[in-house]
Amino acid sequence: MVIAYQEFYGHQVKIEEIDALVKELVEIKSTAYAAMVEIAGHDFNPASPKDLPRVMYEELGMPILGKTDTGAPSTDKEVRKLLLQEENI
C-alpha cells in the first residue's frame, strides 16, 4: 500500500539537501584520495584496480591478507578494514 502510494504520488525530495550531501561526499572522497597519495609519496589513482594493489603491496609493503579468485592480492573492503587495524593507518 505504501509503495503504491509513493509510486502514484511520488516522493518529495529537497534538491538543496541532496546537493549538500553530494558536496560533502565529494569533499570526503577528495580528502581520502589526497591522504592516500600523500602516504604513497606520488600521484596515482586510488580507484584503479591496478594502481591500488601496486602501491599497497609492492611499494608500501603491506601484508597480503587476502587474494582474489584469480590469485591476485585483494584490495576489497574487508581486506582494507583488516589492514587499517593492523597497520594503524
ABEGO torsion letter per residue (X at the ends): XAAAAAAAAEBBBBAAAAAAAAAAAAAAAAAAAAAAAAAAGBBBBAABAAAAAAAAAAAAGBBBABBBAAGBBBABAAAAAAAAAAAGX
